């Protein structure tokens, strides 16, 4: 790891592991920069709902699915999946 960051840090570089890269690519639909922005937006939403870094992530009530093995039985509902498919067609 490089130099520690401070609140005044403007730029930072980080080498992503393969799983981290896959997460960022999935979050950005193949675009790492967009994925980074989407992950920041998700954290902003969680923070606004009261989540703090010291809390256990299980309180977020997020289903545990993977991009490698999506199953209809996962917590993501089929109607949500269908609405995403329809919005991509438009």
C-alpha positions as CSV (number, residue, x, y, z in Angstrom):
1,X,0.0,0.0,0.0
2,X,1.2,3.5,-0.8
3,X,1.2,6.6,1.4
4,X,-1.8,6.9,3.7
5,X,-4.4,9.3,2.5
6,X,-5.7,12.3,4.3
7,X,-9.0,14.3,3.9
8,X,-7.0,16.6,1.6
9,X,-6.0,13.8,-0.8
10,X,-7.2,14.6,-4.3
11,X,-5.8,11.7,-6.2
12,X,-5.1,8.1,-5.2
13,X,-4.0,4.9,-7.0
14,X,-4.9,1.5,-5.9
15,X,-4.2,-1.9,-7.5
16,X,-7.4,-3.9,-7.6
17,X,-7.5,-7.6,-7.0
18,X,-9.3,-9.6,-9.6
19,X,-12.5,-10.0,-7.5
20,X,-12.4,-6.2,-6.7
21,X,-12.1,-5.5,-10.4
22,X,-15.0,-7.8,-11.2
23,X,-17.2,-6.0,-8.7
24,X,-16.3,-2.6,-10.1
25,X,-16.9,-3.7,-13.7
26,X,-20.3,-5.2,-12.7
27,X,-21.2,-2.0,-10.8
28,X,-20.3,0.0,-13.9
29,X,-21.6,-2.3,-16.6
30,X,-18.1,-2.8,-17.9
31,X,-16.8,0.7,-17.0
32,X,-14.5,0.9,-14.0
33,X,-15.0,4.6,-13.5
34,X,-18.7,4.3,-13.6
35,X,-18.5,1.3,-11.2
36,X,-16.4,3.4,-8.8
37,X,-19.1,6.2,-8.9
38,X,-21.9,3.7,-8.4
39,X,-20.2,2.1,-5.4
40,X,-19.7,5.6,-3.9
41,X,-23.4,6.3,-4.6
42,X,-24.4,3.1,-2.8
43,X,-22.3,3.9,0.2
44,X,-23.8,7.4,0.3
45,X,-27.3,5.9,0.3
46,X,-26.3,3.4,3.1
47,X,-24.7,6.2,5.1
48,X,-27.8,8.3,4.7
49,X,-29.8,5.4,6.1
50,X,-27.6,5.3,9.2
51,X,-24.9,2.8,8.2
52,X,-21.4,3.4,9.6
53,X,-18.2,1.6,8.8
54,X,-17.9,0.1,12.2
55,X,-21.3,-1.6,11.8
56,X,-21.7,-5.2,10.6
57,X,-22.8,-5.2,6.9
58,X,-25.5,-7.8,7.6
59,X,-27.8,-5.0,8.8
60,X,-28.0,-3.7,5.2
61,X,-30.3,-6.7,4.3
62,X,-28.7,-7.2,0.9
63,X,-29.1,-10.6,-0.8
64,X,-25.9,-12.5,-1.3
65,X,-25.8,-13.4,-5.0
66,X,-22.9,-13.6,-7.3
67,X,-22.5,-12.6,-11.0
68,X,-21.1,-16.1,-11.6
69,X,-24.2,-18.0,-10.5
70,X,-27.4,-16.0,-10.5
71,X,-30.4,-18.1,-9.4
72,X,-34.1,-17.2,-9.4
73,X,-34.2,-18.3,-5.8
74,X,-31.8,-15.5,-4.7
75,X,-33.2,-12.5,-2.9
76,X,-33.3,-10.4,-6.0
77,X,-36.9,-10.6,-7.2
78,X,-37.8,-11.7,-10.7
79,X,-39.9,-8.6,-11.3
80,X,-37.0,-6.4,-10.6
81,X,-34.8,-8.4,-12.9
82,X,-37.5,-8.1,-15.6
83,X,-37.7,-4.3,-15.1
84,X,-34.0,-4.0,-15.6
85,X,-34.2,-6.1,-18.8
86,X,-37.0,-3.9,-20.1
87,X,-35.1,-0.6,-19.3
88,X,-32.1,-1.9,-21.3
89,X,-34.3,-2.6,-24.3
90,X,-35.5,1.0,-24.5
